[in-house]
Each structure stands twice: as C-alpha cells, then as structure tokens.
Amino acid sequence: MDILHAIIVAIVEGLTEFLPISSTAHMGFAANLMGMEETEFFKMFQVSIQFGAILAVVVAYWKKFLDFSNFNFYIKLAISVIPALVLGKLFDDKIEAVLGNQIAIATVLVLGGVILLFVDKWFKNPIIDDEKEITVKKGLIIGFWQCLAMMPGTSRSAASIIGGMTQGLSRKAAAEFSFFLAVPTMLAVTVYSIFVKTWGEGTENATKGYQMLMSSTDNLVLFLIGNIVAFFTAWIAIKSFISFLNKYGFRPWGIYRIVVGLALLIYFYATK
C-alpha cells in the first residue's frame, strides 16, 4: 500500500462511515478495484483510521462531548456500547473471515438496500427529537441494534439509526445518537486493533498492530495520513448527512446500495 492508496481508502472511510451504506464494504471494494494486496497491515489500517472519523464527531459536537456537567450523557453511551464490545470480542475471528468475502458483503449491501427502501414508511410518527429524551434502556436497545453491523456490508450507521427509530427517535435524533455511539464503539475497536489484537495469529508473522506501525516509517506515515484524511472527509459527511436525511429520507441510500451492490456482484462474478 502506498500513500495514494492510503488517501483513497481514507477518503472512502471518512465519507461512508456515518452514512447507511457500509464503510467496510466500500473500503474493501475500493482496495479490490485498485488491486491492493490484503495484507495484515491493510486490515489493521482499515480499522484504525476510524479514529480520525470519530474525532470529526467529537469536534463537530464538541459542546456535547465536553459538557462534563451532563454526566448522564457519558453513562448512556458507556452502557449503550457494551453489546458491541462483548459480541465484537466473541465474534472477532468470524468477522475477520467474512471481510475477505467480497461477494457475501456485496449481497448484504443489496439486502440492506432493500430494507432501506421501506424504513421511512415503517417509522412515521417519532416521539423523540432530542438526545436528552433517550433513556438508558432505549440507548442499550440501540446498542444491540448496532451489533447487526458486525456482518460486514450491513453498515453500523444504518443499523443504529434504524434501531433508534424503532425506539421512537426522529431521523435527526437517531442519526445524531448514531454519531455519538460511534465514538466509544470505534475508539474501542481502534484501541483493540492496535494494542490488543494479534494480526496473522497462528502464522510465523503474527504481530500486534502497534508493532506493525513501529516496524517502519512508511507504515507510521500511512497511518497518520489515513487518520487525517478520514477526519476531514468524515467532517464533510457529518455536516451534510442529517440535512439530506431529513429532506429525502432513506430511500435514496437504499437505491444506491442496491445499484452498487448488484454492480459489484456482476463484477466479482465476472472476474472470478
């Protein structure tokens, strides 16, 4: 992976992380189309540059995240992220195995798109339009919904937003809580991928993420560039997504997922 590859993948990550279209799927497809080798470093890179994306959320909503008088907000997020932490650890190996199956991911992309075509009709009468009205119980339920995104191609954003709407949240409130919940979720995933997880476990090249980063200046530079680019592109996505969602709903995203998913299925079958 060179600097251009890192920049392109980071742009894809930042733009798609908070949209209901699956950043994991788009990064994998982008890498495949560029002919990139799926090394252990690249796998770790895909996960770790999410740190740049979540920093964009913290900066965009800094008043919320730095309001230490609102302790209930932090408690709510801490409890809501528990399902993802527990289930993510339990199914880590299975999740990683699916990451290399582009046909399976493209199929999930299509199926998720079909669901998004009907979401606006299913949840017409929201009763919650502000994060402060979300109870700990509702937050925890949304946290369980978020776990559906452990299947690559599902989209963490789509799963958590739909989960929020099942709890009576408006599109805006559900999208913003999805952003907030992404911070502890992806922070935990990033820390795990860099400091805890052994990449290539069972092989002679098994190593920790931080060891890969420190093994060469090139790897460290790619990591830093990836996070910086992901930060700025995620900022753009966050600023524009909610207004677009309020105006057009989920249907355009559903159509997008179906079209892209089918195109990719045709491509992957044709190049097998």
C-alpha positions, 0 to 999 in steps of 0.5 A: 500500500502506498500513500495514494492508496492510503488517501483513497481508502481514507477518503472512502472511510471518512465519507461512508462511515456515518452514512447507511451504506457500509464503510467496510464494504466500500473500503474493501471494494475500493482496495479490490478495484485498485488491486491492493494486496490484503495484507495484515497491515491493510486490515489493521489500517482499515480499522484504525483510521476510524479514529480520525472519523470519530474525532470529526464527531467529537469536534463537530459536537464538541459542546456535547462531548465536553459538557462534563456537567451532563454526566448522564450523557457519558453513562448512556453511551458507556452502557449503550456500547457494551453489546458491541464490545462483548459480541465484537470480542466473541465474534472477532475471528468470524468477522475477520473471515467474512471481510475477505468475502467480497461477494457475501458483503456485496449481497448484504449491501443489496439486502440492506438496500432493500430494507432501506427502501421501506424504513421511512414508511415503517417509522412515521410518527417519532416521539423523540427529537432530542438526545436528552429524551433517550433513556438508558434502556432505549440507548442499550436497545440501540446498542444491540441494534448496532451489533447487526453491523458486525456482518460486514456490508450491513453498515453500523450507521444504518443499523443504529439509526434504524434501531433508534427509530424503532425506539421512537427517535426522529431521523435527526435524533437517531442519526445524531445518537448514531454519531455519538455511539460511534465514538466509544464503539470505534475508539474501542475497536481502534484501541483493540486493533492496535494494542490488543489484537494479534494480526496473522495469529497462528502464522510465523508473522503474527504481530500486534498492530502497534508493532506493525506501525513501529516496524517502519516509517512508511507504515507510521506515515500511512497511518497518520495520513489515513487518520487525517484524511478520514477526519476531514472527509468524515467532517464533510459527511457529518455536516451534510448527512442529517440535512439530506436525511431529513429532506429525502429520507432513506430511500435514496441510500437504499437505491444506491446500495442496491445499484452498487451492490448488484454492480459489484456482484456482476463484477466479482462474478465476472472476474472470478 
